[in-house]
Amino acid sequence: MTDARSAGPDAEKQAELARKWAALAERSQRLVQDFAERQSAGSGFSIADPTTVAQAFAELTAKLMADPAKLAEAQMQLWQESLKLWQATAQRMLGEAAEPVVEPERGDRRFRDEAWNEQVVFDYIKQSYLLTSRWVQGVVGEVEGLDPGTRDKVDFYTRQVLSAASPSNFALTNPAVLRKAANSGGENLVKGLENLLDDLERGKGRLQISMTDASAFEVGRNVAASPGKVVYQNDLMQLIQYAPSSETVHNRPLLFVPPWINKFYVMDLQPKNSLIKWAVDQGHTLFVVSWVNPREDLAGKSFEDYMREGPLAALDAIEQATGEEQVNILGFCIGGILVVAMLAYMAAKGDQRIKSATFLATMVDFRDVGEVSVFIDEEQLQALEQHVAEKGYLEGHHMAASRATTWPTCST
């Protein structure tokens, strides 16, 4: 009779994998239980309101059903394209060459693995997905009678669902994952589940995907390493001063106003890509606003308070620190929107302390806000305002849920 020790390293490896699976199963059960408890105790608020989304698709369905002939024509088209794909696949299975019925768009990285083209089964899975997803988008896009807001919602969420349904997102239909699983004895699947559980635990039941090792960074050492000192603070921000590092120094100070959904060091990640280091190397006496994380006790603070206690307060502190009345200012993202509003306010008051203004990734024309519009119709804004009134602030995970796809310039 042979035990695990005499069976060699393969048996030991399998035993170790079994232990890991058992530990992961226990963690999964605990996370599911914790998630259920939080859901029952929570407010149920979500930036993407399920009711609003359901209403949009209900309107879409009604419009589709109103023209059954057109829908039947579209279904026939899908059937014909699917038949072509079956014929091409059968040719390849018989060893004959066949042109693809549909190909990924240029730049689509989901199907870069050679197996998606070389192996008949995976090529069929890929083309079947592409045919169906493009057909769905075409049918949805040609529906008439939807108001612009509803059409934008339907288009946005249709694309999200179709992207999520891609065969590249599932282990059993992704050749690269299957190949890795075979080569590692399934260890990559165990590691992937570990990462998923880590992301869920980090988000306390919500999926908070980690893009890097957070423990590898330390403020002041390998991120935000530019030397500066806090020269002023209030309820909403600290003002950091950076001394110029060049022989020639400009008289007029420079003020950076970053977005309040990020930290100030988004502009000071590392010396090689630090806007802050570049500015002081050019001889600027630099001041940067560092916003506080909002808390319940700050619930009464308004946009006007952020303007007065943010860049306007910074102007007073800069004059006191340097003796210079005029400054050059740079606004980034939402911080730039705040600066735009402040400039209009200062112009109305006859305040001329801003000599020049520069903006990075700042929207100033809100007539077309892009895909963020799917989250800001009247019903969703009312739900958002009610949630903020109850909580006192909007939690970061709600911002992250929408900004990754709608505000890419400010999603650092």
N, C-alpha and C positions, 0 to 999 in steps of 0.2 A: 504494500500500500504506500502511495506517495503523498507526502504532505507538502504544504506551500514552500517550506524551506528547501526541500530536495528538488522541487520542480524548477528551480532556477529563477533568474531575474524577471522573466515574463510573468510568472505567477505572482511574484511580489508586486510587480507594477499593476497587475489587474486587481490585486487585493487593495493596493493604495487607492486606485481609482474608485473602487467600491466604497471605501471609507469616505472619500471625498463626496461621492454622490449621496451617501447617507447623511453627511453633515449638511450638504446643500438642501436636501429635502427637509431637514429640520428647520433650517433658516427660512426656507420658502413658506413653510406652514406658519411660522411665527409672523412673517411679514404679511401674509394674507390676513391673518387674524387681526393684526394691528391696523391694517388698512381698513378692514370692515368696521372696526371700532371708531376710527377717525371719521369715516364717511357718515356713520350714524350720528356722530356728535357734531359734525361740521355744518357750515351754512349751505353747502352745495353750490356755492358761487363758482362760476368759471367764466373766463374771458370769452371763450367760444360758447355762447349760450345754446344748449341743445334744443331748446324750444324754438328759438329763432331760426336755427339751421333746419329743423324739421318743417317749419312753416314754409321756408324757401323751397324745399324739395317737394312739399305738397303742392305748391303752386306750379312747379315744373311738371309734376305728374299730371295735374289737371290739364295743362296746356298740351302735353303729349297725347293724352287720351282724346282731346278735342279734335285731333286730326289723325284718326287711325290709319288712313290710307298712306300717309307720309311715314308713319311709324313702321307699317308693314313693308314699305319700300326700303327703308333703312335696314330692317331685319333681313330682307332678301339679299341686300348688298353684303351684309356680314356673312350670310350663309355662303354666298358665291366666293368671297375671299377665303373663307375657311376651307371650302372645297379645293380651291387652288393650292392652299397650303398642304392639305392632305395628299394631293397628287404629287406635289414637289417632294414631300417627305417620303412617299412610297418610292419615287424614282431613286432617291438617295439610298434607301434601304436595299434597293436592288443593285446598288453599285453604280448607278448612272449619275451624271452631273445634273444639277437643277439650280436655276437662278432663284435667289430668295424672293419671296412674295413681299416682304416688308423688312426694312433694315432700321437699326437705331439711328437716331439723329446724330449728327456730328457733335462730338463732345460728350455723348452719353457714356459715362464711365462704368455703368452697371454691368455691361456685357463685354468687358475688355478681355476676360479670360478666353483663351483660344478654344476651350471646350464648347463655348456657346456656338461656335461656328463649325467646329470639326466633328463633334459628336451629334449624331442625328437626333437623338432624344432631346438633348438640351437645346439644339437649334429649333426644334419644333416648339418646345416650351417657350422659348424666347419669342419666336415669331407669333405664336398664338396670343401671348400677352400683349405684344405691340399692336397686333391687329385689333384686339378687343378694346384696349385702352384708347386707341385713336378713334375707333368707332364710337365709343361712349362719348368722348369729348366732342366729336363731330355732331352727334345727335343732340347733345346738350347745347352746343353752341348755336345750332340752327333753330332752336325753339323760338317762336315768335310770341309777342305779347307780354313778355316779362318786363317789369320796370327795371331800370339800370341797377338799383341796389340789390334786388333779388337775383338778377343775372350775375352780378359780381360774386355774391355769396355762393351760388350754385357752381360757378366756374371754379372758384377757389377751393371749395371743399371737395369737388369732384377730382381735382388734380391731386389733392392730398390723399384721398382714398386710393386712387389709382397708383400713386407712387408707393404707398404702403403695401399694396398688393403685388408689387413686382416680385417675380420669382427669385431675384437675387437676394431678397430679404428673408428667405426661408432656407433652413439648412438642407432639407431634402431635395430642393430644386436648385441648389447653388453648387455647381461642380467644384469650385475652388474650396468650399467648405467641406464637401464630401471627400475630396482628395486629401485635405489636411487631416480630417478625422481618421481616414484610413492610415495615413502615415504616422499619426501620433497615438493611435489606439484609442481615439475618442477624447484625448486629453484637451484638445482645443475646445470641445463642447463643454467640458467641465469648467475650463477657464472662462469661457463666454458666459456661462450661467453665474459664475462667481462675480464677474464684472457687473452683470445685471442686478444681482442682489446687493452688491456694494452701492450701485447707483440708487437703488430703491431705499436702502438704509440711510444714505447720505441725504436724500430728499424726504426722509421720514414718511415713506409710503408713496411719495411721488417720484417719478422717474427724473432724476437729476444727473444727466449724462456727464461724465468726466471726460474732458478732452485731453487732459494731461495729468501728471502727478502733482497734486496740489502741495504735497509736503516738500517738493523740490525747490520751492520759492520762498524767499524771506524778504519782506519789505526792508529796504535799506541795504541789503547785501547783493542780491542778484536781480532785484526788480525795484524800481524807484530808488536807484543808487545815487542819484544826483544830490549833493549836500545842500540842505536848505534848513530854515528855521521858521517856526510859527511866530508871527509877529502880531497876530490879532485873532480873536475868535468870538463867536456869539452862539446863539442857539442852533443856527443852521449851518455854520461853516467855520473852518479855520483858514486863515490866510498864510500861505507859506512864501517866504522870500528866498530867492536864489541870487547869490552874488555873481556878477560877471567874471568870467575866467580869462578875458583877453586884456591886452595892454591898453587898447583904446576902448573907452566906455561911453555909451550913449547917455545923454542927459535924461531923456524922457523914458520913464519906466514902461514896462510891458506887462499887461495883465492877461492871464489865461482863465477863461471860464469854461470848465468842462461840463458835460451833462451830469445831472444829479442821479442818474441811474447807473453811473460808473464811478470808479475811483479816479482821483487825480492822476495816478500813475499810469493810466491808459496812454498818457503822452510821455511816459518816462519808463518804458519797459526795460530796455537795456541800453548801455551807452551807444551801441551801433545804430539803434533805431529810436533814439530819444529826442523828441522835439524840444524838451526842456534843456537837455545838454547842448543841443545845437544853438538854442537861443542865447544861453549864457556864453557860449564860445564866440558868438558874434558881438559880444559886448553889451548885452541887454541886462539891466537890473530887472529881474523877472519876479512877478508875483503870481501865484496860482491858488485858485479857490479849491479847497477840499471840503466837499459836502458831507454833512453828517447823515448817517442812516436814519430814515424817519422812524419815529416811535409814536406810541399812542398819545403821549403828552404833547406831541407836535401837531395833533389833529386839527387844531384851530388855525394853523399856518396856511396862508393862501399864496397864490401866484405872486401877488403884490408883495407879500412878506419875503418871498424868495428873491425878488428884485431888490427890495430895500436892504435886507440883511445879507444879501449876496454881493453882487457887483457894485451896487451903490455904496454899501458899507466899506467894501474893499477900496473904493476910490478915496474915501476919507482917511482910511488907515494908511494908504500909500502916500498920501500927501504928508501925513504926520511923520512917516518913517523916512521920507526922502526930501521933503520940502518942495517937491515938484507937484504942480497942480494938474497939468495935463498928462494924459497917458495914452498909449496905443493899446488896443484891446483885441483879443482873439476869442471868438466863441466857437465851441465845438458841439455839433449835434443839437440836442435840446438846450444845452448851455448857450448855443448861438441864437436859438429862438428867444431865450430870455434876454440876451443882449439886444436883439432887434427891438423887443418891446421896451427895454430900458432906454434905448436911443430915442425912440418916439416920445417917451415920457420926458426925457431930458430936453429934447427940442421944444416941447410945449412949455417947459419951465425956463427956457433960456439958459440951460446949463451946458457949457461948452468945454467940459473937461476932457472929453474924448477927442483926440486929435485924428485918429484913424481907427477903422474897424476892419478886421479880417474874419472870414467865416469858413469853417470846415464842415462839410456834410450837414449843412443847415438848410432846412426848408423854410422859405419865406412866402411862398405862394401856396395857399391851402385849398385852392379850387380843385386840384386833383392830387389827392394824398396817396394814390396808389392802392395797394392791396390792404393797407391798414383800414380802409373804409369798411371792410367786411365786419369789423369789430366795433364800429362807432355809429351804428344807426340809433335812432331815438330810444328804442326798447332796451338795447344793450347798454347805452349810456345811463339810463335810469337805474338799471341793475347794478352797474358799476358804482354810481354815486351812492346808492343805498348801501352797498357793501363797504365802501370807504367810510361812510358816515358811521356805520356800526363798528368797524375795526379801528378806524382812526388813520389808516394808511393803506396803500395797496402793496401786498406782499410781493417780494421779488420773483417768486415762482410764477405768479400770474403774468408779470411782464415778460419773463423768459418764454412762457408758453406761446406768445404771439410774436415777439420781436425777432426771433430767429429767422422767420420767413418774411416778415413785413418791414423790419427796420434793420437790414443787414449792416448798414454803416455805423450803427450805434450798439451792436450786439456783442461788443468785446467783453 
